[in-house]
Amino acid sequence: MGRFLSSASLITTATIACSEPPAKVVASSAEEPSGAGKVEQSETSRGGSHEPRFAQGERGAEPPRAASAPMTTNDPSATYRARLVEQIARRSEPWPGERWDPRVLEAMRTVPRHAFVPGVSFSLAYDDMPQPIGNGQTISQPTVVAMMTQALALDRNAKLLEIGTGSGYHAAVVSMLAKEVYTIEIHESLATNARETLESLGYRNVHVRHGDGYAGWPEHAPFDRILLTAAPPTLPDTLVEQLAEGGILVAPVGPAGGLQQLVRYRKHGGKLAEEDLGAVMFVPMVRGE
Ligand code: SAH
């Protein structure tokens, strides 16, 4: 297998305000996520005794909500998550001129990232770094997940399409702030794993499809929000067509293996206005067979 790309890392601090020295906060673009073999197995995640569950009443027809989905009080991963969120919030602005939305931080504090990266310790799962998830793909750096989630400006009525399910973690985070989440993954085994993880944790408003995100999900279009977690060289027309009027699309756009720009697009009168949110590095959005 080739090198992992350091998916979804912040690359510069020039365009993204950062209150800490870059070495502490910014994942290096040359970072190669370490394999699961190096970690302490005593703290393993999926299926382990520490796996958090939503409290009984939270797992019915209603999706989990940031305000009302407490983890069980004896959940040892909560401490790691709280520390991660403190670290994210230390970057006082997700991008210049923007303050962190407490709802986004609460979602980050609630979703058990370790359940989406099986076989790694809590400390690695809650490190602000990408981690390998199989098929040469990575789960994004938590700070980037938080930034992109905030950039989507979600509300509880939003129908969202995500391209690049990966582990399902980012889908879980946005599902806490949206109504329905439709997510597409090109690798079948990743789609299957993500579906199982999301189901086992009770995220009932996330729908996973194995397929090529370049086609979008026409049966459920238009979408109020679209999130790309793999980088296309240019924004795919099909996805722009599937974005509702007044909708927001957040995507890393740029060359495979190089620096990309994280862009927020808003659709008004059929036209797109764009806002540059900083330099990032994501795995490429590949074309299906
Ligand atoms: N959001 C994920 C991480 C995404 S990594 C998480 O939270 O874990 C990017 C993902 O995009 C990879 O899993 C990759 O397989 C997927 N991908 C790449 N090209 C794609 C395409 N054309 N359609 C759907 N998924 C794609």
Residues whose N, C-alpha, C, O or C-beta is under 5 A from the ligand:
A	BS01	SAH	S7 Q137 T138 I139 S140 I163 G164 T165 G166 S167 G168 Y169 H170 A171 I184 E185 I186 H187 G211 D212 G213 Y214 T229 A230 V283 P284 M285 V286 R287
